[in-house]
Amino acid sequence: MRMKLSCFFTGIVFVLSGICAQAQQYTIPEGVMTYTFPHGVTTYASFPLTADPVYGDAVLTVTPNSISVMNSSAFTGTLATLNAPGAPYFVIFTSGAQVGRVLMVTGNTVNSLTLDTTGDGTGAAEALTGNTDSIGSPQGSPPTTPLFNVAAGDTFEVYSGDTLLTVFGSSSPGGILTGNTIFRTADNVIFPKTTTSPSDIYYFNTTYNYWVRDGDNESPPANANNTVIPPFSSLAVLVRSANPDASLILQGRVADTPLLTRSIAKSTSYNSTAYASDMTLGQISFGPNFAANNTFRFADNIGVYNDQETPPRFDVYYEDASLTWRQYPDATTSYNTVTIHAGSVITILQRASVGGATSFLQSSLPYVLQPGN
């Protein structure tokens, strides 16, 4: 039986653990999310839980794509190599102008990290420093907030990430999904980009006993086991009709920093709310970079997946001048209470030719972290 998107989590359970961050002691929920992927249907999902930090510090110096710290032996021992194949690491800035930005580590020395500044949605580099615009200030206008630059003293955390192999394993039994010798009969993991660009599709090839990207016609095809699944990103899982339903248990901690989402100008991109909590449209506040308008075709849009329609679709919403959410083409009913479920996928369309800091959207946390004792 086909499962509703609103119910494809069979359970979300959180426990509390005390973690010190940003010089304040508070409790950050950690939990378990269970996903079910029914056979014969494509299910959209995002993973809003991450590993615990393995390192936290303040920036000492910064370049367009790297940061350093005062500790001369910060990245030694078990942290000596933070970009090994199959073991990605990520940085999240927890204060400063780029607070909430998540970037993959591409290399390190004993006290510095090199970061992939193209790795948050668009493929275009957005430097850590040297920027002349800021979030909330239209390009070309005087900044009304601090420039979009990492500065000395900004804090950050480092945590491990995931790959196709670490999340989905090999072929069932033992893995989450069913593999096969050819793409058309194996279950698929799909990384959608935009609604107008092709997706990257992977399956577990039982001939080679590793993950393969569909369309790789080399013999043998490249081993895609180490394909990175970026934190908070969106994906889709297609379980073939002939294969059994699949389920996945995800463990980790929730975001404790309002996260930045990078959009693609004039293209509808696949994203997530990034938070392990149900949210209503009325709770989403993407700030001044997300344009409201009484006319749908001039307003920025959010799409929310609706599998109760045949075929399933993304229902499209926009904010009018009063900041009330409307669903296209209904311009009179308030949709502020529409729920976006934890771990589901949304689409985002910014209609303007945004770039730099104006291409980043930041939604406030949908929950309050309680001070610890």
Helices and strands as residue ranges (DSSP letters): G 5-7, E 9-21, E 24-37, E 41-46, E 55-58, E 61-63, E 66-68, G 77-79, E 89-93, E 102-108, E 112-115, E 155-160, E 162-163, H 164-168, G 183-185, E 188-191, E 200-205, E 210-213, E 228-229, E 234-239, E 246-253, E 260-262, E 268-271, E 279-280, G 281-283, G 296-298, E 301-306, E 313-319, E 325-327, E 339-340, E 346-349, G 356-359, E 360-362
